[in-house]
Amino acid sequence: PALIVPTGEPIARLYSYFAMLLRLDWSPIGHMGKNPCMQRHLLQILEVRSSASGGIPARRLLAVPELDKRVALTPEEIMMANLACVRPCYPANASGLGDEGRMAVWHYEWLPECHNIHFTPLVHSMYALHLRRWLKAFDRSAFLLLRFDDLVARPLVTLQRTAQFLGIPPFDEGFKVEIGRENYTTVKRLLAEGTMSRESLVVLQDFFRPHDEQLHELWGESFWQ
């Protein structure tokens, strides 16, 4: 088998995903496997703000967010709710720390609050956890891990690497590719634009740090700084 895994800096990836979700008016409560913990956290945020909308019920605000943008959820709020709900669903508080945390491959699926937690985007960014599970079934040589930054900024180089991995002829150097936009989401840009609070970024960076370190240890290379 040939397993190609695109990766991205977890926090930027999360923000970009949730920003897209809100931009398309998808329901963050009805989405992501309808995890009960996520549903409760996000409804609580809306209910606290419902007074600003003249008492419109939170579920109606969520279904029709254009009713009042003042009560709309933000990507940061959804990210922090996702983190709060993920922590109790994995060994060692999902920290990736300690022997139990470093060996974790699955969530506590028997806990009602953890139902479908693996469908939430924050879990998708815990790359080392997934790779540990996949490596029980596939040899390491079956994997090619790609960086989102390379896909955007160096598409031809990434295509050549992929072709070599698949054992197919290389692409012609004149092969036409589209260079991705340069303003894609990064942690540096989130900070510079004030899109997220520094406090939330620090909490998320602290959470992902051991997971990222494990990924780098598993693959022997650094994927992002």
FENGI-V6636 format. One record per backbone hydrogen bond with DSSP energy under -1.0 kcal/mol. CO is the residue of the C=O (numbers start at 0). NH is the residue of the N-H. E is the energy in kcal/mol with one decimal. If there is no record, write none. Layout:
co->CO nh->NH e->E
co->CO nh->NH e->E
This chain:
co->2 nh->143 e->-2.5
co->4 nh->145 e->-2.4
co->6 nh->147 e->-2.7
co->8 nh->12 e->-2.6
co->9 nh->13 e->-2.5
co->10 nh->14 e->-2.6
co->11 nh->15 e->-2.5
co->12 nh->16 e->-2.2
co->13 nh->17 e->-2.6
co->14 nh->18 e->-2.6
co->15 nh->19 e->-2.0
co->16 nh->20 e->-2.4
co->17 nh->21 e->-2.3
co->18 nh->22 e->-2.3
co->19 nh->23 e->-2.1
co->20 nh->25 e->-2.6
co->21 nh->24 e->-1.4
co->26 nh->30 e->-1.2
co->30 nh->33 e->-1.4
co->34 nh->38 e->-2.5
co->35 nh->39 e->-2.2
co->36 nh->40 e->-2.5
co->37 nh->41 e->-2.5
co->38 nh->42 e->-2.2
co->39 nh->43 e->-2.1
co->40 nh->44 e->-1.6
co->41 nh->45 e->-1.9
co->42 nh->46 e->-2.7
co->43 nh->47 e->-2.0
co->44 nh->48 e->-1.1
co->48 nh->51 e->-2.1
co->49 nh->52 e->-1.6
co->49 nh->54 e->-1.9
co->50 nh->53 e->-1.2
co->56 nh->60 e->-2.1
co->57 nh->61 e->-2.3
co->58 nh->62 e->-2.0
co->59 nh->63 e->-2.3
co->63 nh->66 e->-2.1
co->64 nh->67 e->-1.2
co->67 nh->70 e->-1.7
co->68 nh->71 e->-1.1
co->73 nh->77 e->-2.0
co->74 nh->78 e->-2.6
co->75 nh->79 e->-2.4
co->76 nh->80 e->-2.0
co->77 nh->81 e->-2.5
co->78 nh->82 e->-2.2
co->79 nh->83 e->-2.2
co->80 nh->84 e->-1.9
co->81 nh->85 e->-1.8
co->82 nh->86 e->-2.1
co->85 nh->88 e->-1.9
co->86 nh->89 e->-1.1
co->88 nh->107 e->-2.7
co->90 nh->93 e->-1.3
co->91 nh->94 e->-2.0
co->97 nh->101 e->-2.6
co->98 nh->102 e->-1.1
co->106 nh->108 e->-1.9
co->107 nh->110 e->-1.8
co->110 nh->113 e->-1.8
co->111 nh->114 e->-1.6
co->113 nh->116 e->-2.2
co->115 nh->118 e->-1.9
co->116 nh->119 e->-1.7
co->119 nh->123 e->-1.3
co->120 nh->124 e->-1.0
co->122 nh->125 e->-1.7
co->124 nh->126 e->-1.6
co->125 nh->129 e->-1.3
co->126 nh->130 e->-2.6
co->127 nh->131 e->-2.5
co->128 nh->132 e->-1.4
co->129 nh->133 e->-2.8
co->130 nh->134 e->-2.7
co->132 nh->135 e->-1.2
co->133 nh->136 e->-1.8
co->133 nh->137 e->-2.3
co->138 nh->141 e->-2.1
co->139 nh->142 e->-1.8
co->141 nh->2 e->-3.6
co->143 nh->4 e->-3.0
co->145 nh->6 e->-3.2
co->146 nh->150 e->-1.9
co->147 nh->151 e->-2.1
co->148 nh->152 e->-2.9
co->149 nh->153 e->-2.1
co->151 nh->179 e->-2.5
co->153 nh->157 e->-2.2
co->154 nh->158 e->-2.5
co->155 nh->159 e->-2.5
co->156 nh->160 e->-2.1
co->157 nh->161 e->-2.2
co->158 nh->162 e->-2.7
co->159 nh->163 e->-2.3
co->160 nh->164 e->-2.1
co->161 nh->165 e->-2.3
co->162 nh->166 e->-1.1
co->162 nh->167 e->-2.3
co->171 nh->174 e->-2.5
co->185 nh->189 e->-2.3
co->186 nh->190 e->-2.2
co->187 nh->191 e->-2.5
co->188 nh->192 e->-2.5
co->189 nh->194 e->-1.6
co->196 nh->200 e->-2.0
co->197 nh->201 e->-2.4
co->198 nh->202 e->-2.0
co->199 nh->203 e->-2.4
co->200 nh->204 e->-2.8
co->201 nh->205 e->-2.5
co->202 nh->206 e->-1.9
co->203 nh->207 e->-2.7
co->204 nh->208 e->-1.7
co->207 nh->211 e->-3.0
co->208 nh->212 e->-2.5
co->209 nh->213 e->-2.0
co->210 nh->214 e->-1.9
co->211 nh->215 e->-2.4
co->212 nh->216 e->-2.2
co->213 nh->217 e->-2.7
co->214 nh->218 e->-2.0
co->215 nh->219 e->-1.8
